[in-house]
């Protein structure tokens, strides 16, 4: 597997990231450990998680606070079984969501970020996070405050790089300019929803990331299963049965029919083609494979090694057109 650099850093990562959101609620710990071991053996060294992961959607709201953090604990126990693994893994986690009942147990204040970082370090059983991500925009917290606490954590050796998730192009530009004023490296990676059916980021986010050297890690590469061969399956997966996916299938059935036929012509499963397409987009470092089973990991690895022709890429664009470049897409 040919590794890529994470944005403008010299950090080398696999062209596929192992997404762990399902570890705990959907994937039992023993299976999660087996998946992580198989991923590492295959060269997938990029491991993505978040402090809020671990809560089962079937739990009551009052139970969620206890379950949050369970995914990090599962990863931490896997790392502890073989301490040498930590050197081979690029570990990404995030903070923003509610982790307690207090008024300052969420969002991006310096107080919460420091507490969240130290709690994640403890759950993950590590001394340092390779990438500490801001999981969402907090309009009440200034970039001056953010860079002060993030730089302090970096100087203390608790984080190596800073990243963002779900940030608009404007937020990324403001954040990076604030970092440059402080002579800091700033943001090195952004996680955003991006797939053949959801291409809004091509308007502003991707151009901003390319201009500032910020790597992009797309999440939901299969758009809740709609790009994973939904029409060809005898029974839809649990995620595909969600209201969002059902609505999307109703709106886009003709496109999905054309897409699945194209995948048959290419001779590759739809899940593999969708993830491979992302890797052909300028600025993308690694799609995040939301793994529930070993098969999901295998599809991600196949995608990393699949090269689509110019004709195949053009046909995918015809089936799922992008929004076009800004500002021409909405102006003249």
C-alpha positions as CSV (number, residue, x, y, z in Angstrom):
1,X,0.0,0.0,0.0
2,X,1.4,3.3,-1.1
3,X,1.3,5.8,1.8
4,X,0.6,9.5,1.5
5,X,1.6,12.5,3.6
6,X,-1.1,14.0,5.8
7,X,-1.7,17.5,4.3
8,X,1.5,19.5,4.2
9,X,3.1,17.6,7.0
10,X,5.8,14.9,6.6
11,X,3.6,12.4,8.4
12,X,3.0,9.3,6.2
13,X,-0.3,7.6,6.5
14,X,-2.2,4.9,4.6
15,X,-4.7,6.1,1.9
16,X,-7.5,4.6,3.9
17,X,-8.4,5.4,7.5
18,X,-9.9,2.9,9.9
19,X,-13.1,4.5,11.3
20,X,-14.0,3.1,14.7
21,X,-17.4,4.7,15.5
22,X,-19.0,1.3,15.5
23,X,-16.6,-0.3,17.9
24,X,-18.7,-1.1,21.0
25,X,-22.3,-0.4,19.9
26,X,-22.2,-2.5,16.7
27,X,-18.8,-4.3,16.8
28,X,-18.0,-6.4,19.9
29,X,-14.6,-5.7,21.4
30,X,-13.0,-9.0,20.4
31,X,-14.0,-8.4,16.8
32,X,-12.9,-4.8,16.9
33,X,-9.5,-5.9,18.1
34,X,-9.3,-8.4,15.3
35,X,-10.2,-5.7,12.7
36,X,-7.5,-3.3,14.0
37,X,-4.9,-6.0,14.0
38,X,-5.8,-7.0,10.4
39,X,-5.7,-3.4,9.3
40,X,-2.3,-2.8,10.8
41,X,-1.0,-5.9,9.2
42,X,-2.3,-4.7,5.8
43,X,-0.5,-1.4,6.2
44,X,-3.5,0.7,7.4
45,X,-1.8,2.8,10.1
46,X,-4.4,5.7,10.3
47,X,-6.9,5.1,13.2
48,X,-9.7,7.6,13.6
49,X,-11.9,7.9,16.7
50,X,-13.6,10.5,19.0
51,X,-14.3,10.9,22.7
52,X,-18.1,10.6,22.2
53,X,-17.9,7.3,20.3
54,X,-19.3,4.2,22.1
55,X,-22.9,5.2,22.9
56,X,-25.5,2.9,21.5
57,X,-28.3,4.6,19.7
58,X,-30.7,2.1,21.5
59,X,-29.6,3.3,24.9
60,X,-31.6,5.9,26.8
61,X,-30.2,9.5,26.8
62,X,-29.3,9.2,30.5
63,X,-27.1,6.1,29.7
64,X,-25.2,7.9,26.9
65,X,-22.7,9.7,29.2
66,X,-21.5,6.4,30.6
67,X,-21.1,4.8,27.2
68,X,-19.3,7.7,25.6
69,X,-15.6,7.0,25.6
70,X,-16.0,3.2,25.3
71,X,-14.6,3.2,21.8
72,X,-11.4,4.9,23.0
73,X,-11.2,2.4,25.8
74,X,-11.5,-0.5,23.4
75,X,-8.7,1.0,21.3
76,X,-6.6,1.6,24.4
77,X,-6.9,-2.0,25.5
78,X,-5.9,-3.2,22.0
79,X,-2.8,-0.9,22.1
80,X,-1.9,-2.1,25.6
81,X,-1.9,-5.8,24.5
82,X,1.2,-5.0,22.4
83,X,2.9,-1.7,23.4
84,X,4.9,-1.7,20.1
85,X,1.7,-1.1,18.2
86,X,1.5,2.5,19.3
87,X,4.6,3.4,17.3
88,X,3.0,2.0,14.2
89,X,-0.3,3.8,14.5
90,X,-1.2,7.4,13.6
91,X,-3.9,8.0,16.2
92,X,-6.6,10.6,15.6
93,X,-9.3,11.6,18.1
94,X,-11.7,14.5,18.5
95,X,-13.4,16.7,21.1
96,X,-16.4,18.9,21.1
97,X,-19.5,16.8,22.1
98,X,-21.0,16.6,25.6
99,X,-19.0,14.3,27.9
100,X,-20.6,15.3,31.2
101,X,-23.5,17.1,32.8
102,X,-21.7,20.4,33.5
103,X,-22.0,23.6,31.4
104,X,-18.3,23.3,30.4
105,X,-18.3,19.6,29.6
106,X,-18.7,20.2,25.8
107,X,-17.8,22.6,23.0
108,X,-14.3,24.1,22.5
109,X,-13.3,26.3,25.4
110,X,-9.7,26.0,26.6
111,X,-11.0,24.4,29.8
112,X,-12.9,21.7,28.0
113,X,-10.3,20.9,25.3
114,X,-7.6,20.4,27.9
115,X,-9.9,18.2,30.0
116,X,-11.0,16.3,26.9
117,X,-7.4,15.7,25.7
118,X,-6.2,14.4,29.0
119,X,-9.3,12.1,29.3
120,X,-8.7,10.7,25.8
121,X,-5.1,10.1,26.6
122,X,-6.1,8.1,29.6
123,X,-8.8,6.0,27.8
124,X,-6.5,5.4,24.8
125,X,-3.6,4.4,27.2
126,X,-1.1,6.6,25.4
127,X,1.1,9.6,26.2
128,X,0.4,11.6,23.0
129,X,-2.2,12.0,20.3
130,X,-0.9,12.2,16.8
131,X,-3.8,14.4,15.7
132,X,-6.2,16.2,18.1
133,X,-9.3,17.4,16.2
134,X,-11.9,20.0,16.9
135,X,-15.0,17.9,16.1
136,X,-17.3,20.8,15.2
137,X,-17.4,24.6,14.9
138,X,-17.9,26.5,18.2
139,X,-18.9,30.0,17.3
140,X,-18.5,31.2,20.9
141,X,-14.8,30.3,21.1
142,X,-12.3,32.5,19.4
143,X,-9.3,31.2,17.4
144,X,-7.0,33.1,19.8
145,X,-8.3,30.9,22.6
146,X,-8.1,27.7,20.5
147,X,-4.5,28.2,19.3
148,X,-3.4,29.1,22.8
149,X,-4.6,25.8,24.3
150,X,-3.7,23.7,21.3
151,X,-0.1,25.2,21.3
152,X,0.2,24.6,25.0
153,X,-0.9,20.9,24.6
154,X,1.6,20.5,21.7
155,X,4.5,22.1,23.8
156,X,3.6,19.7,26.6
157,X,4.0,16.7,24.3
158,X,0.3,15.7,24.5
159,X,-0.6,16.3,20.9
160,X,1.5,16.5,17.7
161,X,-0.9,18.1,15.2
162,X,-4.2,19.9,15.2
163,X,-7.1,19.1,12.9
164,X,-10.8,20.0,12.4
165,X,-14.0,18.2,11.4
166,X,-17.2,19.7,9.9
167,X,-15.6,23.1,9.3
168,X,-16.6,25.3,6.4
169,X,-14.0,26.8,4.1
170,X,-14.5,30.2,5.8
171,X,-13.7,28.7,9.2
172,X,-10.6,26.9,7.9
173,X,-9.3,30.2,6.3
174,X,-9.9,32.1,9.5
175,X,-8.3,29.4,11.6
176,X,-5.2,29.0,9.4
177,X,-4.7,32.8,9.2
178,X,-4.9,33.0,13.0
179,X,-2.3,30.3,13.2
180,X,0.0,32.0,10.8
181,X,-0.1,35.2,12.8
182,X,1.2,33.2,15.7
183,X,3.9,31.4,13.6
184,X,2.2,28.1,14.2
185,X,1.8,25.2,11.8
186,X,-2.0,25.3,12.3
187,X,-4.6,23.0,10.9
188,X,-3.2,20.0,9.0
189,X,-6.3,17.9,8.3
190,X,-10.0,18.3,8.0
191,X,-12.6,15.6,8.2
192,X,-15.8,16.3,6.3
193,X,-18.7,14.4,4.8
194,X,-17.8,13.7,1.1
195,X,-18.9,11.1,-1.3
196,X,-20.3,10.8,-4.9
197,X,-23.8,11.9,-3.7
198,X,-22.7,14.6,-1.3
199,X,-20.2,16.9,-3.0
200,X,-21.0,20.3,-1.4
201,X,-17.4,20.5,0.0
202,X,-16.1,20.9,-3.6
203,X,-17.4,24.5,-3.6
204,X,-15.4,26.0,-0.7
205,X,-13.9,23.4,1.7
206,X,-11.7,21.5,-0.8
207,X,-10.3,24.7,-2.4
208,X,-9.5,26.1,1.0
209,X,-7.8,22.8,2.1
210,X,-5.7,22.7,-1.1
211,X,-4.7,26.3,-0.8
212,X,-3.5,25.9,2.8
213,X,-2.1,22.4,2.5
214,X,-4.8,20.8,4.7
215,X,-5.4,17.2,4.1
216,X,-8.9,15.9,3.7
217,X,-10.3,12.7,5.3
218,X,-13.8,12.2,3.9
219,X,-16.3,10.4,6.2
220,X,-19.5,8.6,5.1
221,X,-17.8,7.6,1.8
222,X,-20.8,5.3,1.0
223,X,-23.4,7.8,2.0
224,X,-25.1,5.7,4.7
225,X,-24.8,2.6,2.5
226,X,-26.5,4.1,-0.6
227,X,-23.3,3.7,-2.6
228,X,-22.5,0.2,-1.2
229,X,-24.7,-1.8,-3.6
230,X,-28.0,-1.2,-1.9
231,X,-30.1,-2.3,-4.9
232,X,-28.2,-5.5,-5.5
233,X,-28.5,-6.7,-1.9
234,X,-31.3,-9.1,-0.9
235,X,-31.6,-7.3,2.5
236,X,-30.5,-3.8,3.2
237,X,-28.0,-3.2,6.0
238,X,-29.2,-1.6,9.2
239,X,-27.8,1.8,8.3
240,X,-29.4,1.7,4.9
241,X,-32.7,1.2,6.6
242,X,-32.4,4.5,8.3
243,X,-34.8,7.3,7.4
244,X,-32.0,9.4,5.8
245,X,-30.9,6.5,3.6
246,X,-34.5,5.5,2.7
247,X,-35.3,9.1,1.7
248,X,-32.0,9.3,-0.3
249,X,-32.9,6.0,-2.1
250,X,-36.3,7.3,-3.0
251,X,-34.9,10.5,-4.5
252,X,-31.9,9.0,-6.3
253,X,-33.0,5.5,-7.4
254,X,-32.4,6.2,-11.1
255,X,-28.9,7.5,-10.4
256,X,-28.1,4.5,-8.1
257,X,-29.3,2.1,-10.8
258,X,-26.9,3.7,-13.3
259,X,-24.1,3.6,-10.7
260,X,-24.5,0.0,-9.9
261,X,-24.6,-0.9,-13.6
262,X,-21.4,1.0,-14.1
263,X,-19.8,-0.9,-11.2
264,X,-20.8,-4.2,-12.8
265,X,-19.2,-3.0,-16.1
266,X,-16.0,-2.0,-14.2
267,X,-16.1,-5.4,-12.4
268,X,-15.8,-4.0,-8.9
269,X,-18.2,-3.8,-6.0
270,X,-19.9,-0.5,-5.6
271,X,-18.4,0.1,-2.1
272,X,-14.9,-0.3,-3.6
273,X,-15.6,2.1,-6.5
274,X,-17.1,4.8,-4.3
275,X,-14.1,4.9,-2.0
276,X,-11.6,4.7,-4.9
277,X,-13.3,7.7,-6.6
278,X,-12.6,9.7,-3.4
279,X,-8.9,8.9,-3.7
280,X,-8.8,10.3,-7.2
281,X,-10.0,13.7,-6.0
282,X,-7.2,16.3,-5.5
283,X,-6.5,17.1,-1.9
284,X,-8.0,13.9,-0.4
285,X,-5.7,12.0,1.9
286,X,-7.7,9.0,3.0
287,X,-11.4,8.1,3.2
288,X,-12.6,7.0,6.6
289,X,-13.9,3.4,6.3
290,X,-16.6,3.1,9.0
291,X,-15.9,-0.5,9.9
292,X,-18.5,-2.8,11.4
293,X,-17.1,-6.1,10.0
294,X,-13.9,-7.3,8.4
295,X,-15.5,-7.1,5.0
296,X,-15.7,-3.3,5.3
297,X,-12.0,-3.1,6.0
298,X,-11.3,-5.4,3.0
299,X,-13.4,-3.1,0.7
300,X,-11.4,-0.1,1.9
301,X,-8.1,-1.8,1.2
302,X,-9.2,-2.8,-2.3
303,X,-10.3,0.7,-3.0
304,X,-6.9,2.0,-2.0
305,X,-5.4,-0.2,-4.7
306,X,-7.9,0.4,-7.5
307,X,-7.1,2.9,-10.3
308,X,-10.1,4.2,-12.2
309,X,-9.7,5.2,-15.8
310,X,-10.5,8.8,-17.0
311,X,-13.5,7.4,-18.8
312,X,-14.8,5.7,-15.7
313,X,-14.3,8.9,-13.6
314,X,-16.1,11.0,-16.3
315,X,-19.0,8.6,-16.2
316,X,-19.2,8.8,-12.4
317,X,-19.3,12.6,-12.8
318,X,-22.2,12.3,-15.3
319,X,-24.2,10.1,-12.9
320,X,-23.5,12.2,-9.8
321,X,-22.6,15.7,-11.0
322,X,-20.7,17.9,-8.6
323,X,-21.7,21.5,-7.7
324,X,-19.0,23.1,-9.8
325,X,-16.4,25.6,-8.8
326,X,-17.1,28.6,-6.6
327,X,-18.2,31.3,-7.3
328,X,-19.1,30.3,-10.9
329,X,-21.5,27.6,-9.5
330,X,-23.8,30.3,-8.0
331,X,-22.7,33.4,-9.8
332,X,-21.5,34.3,-13.3
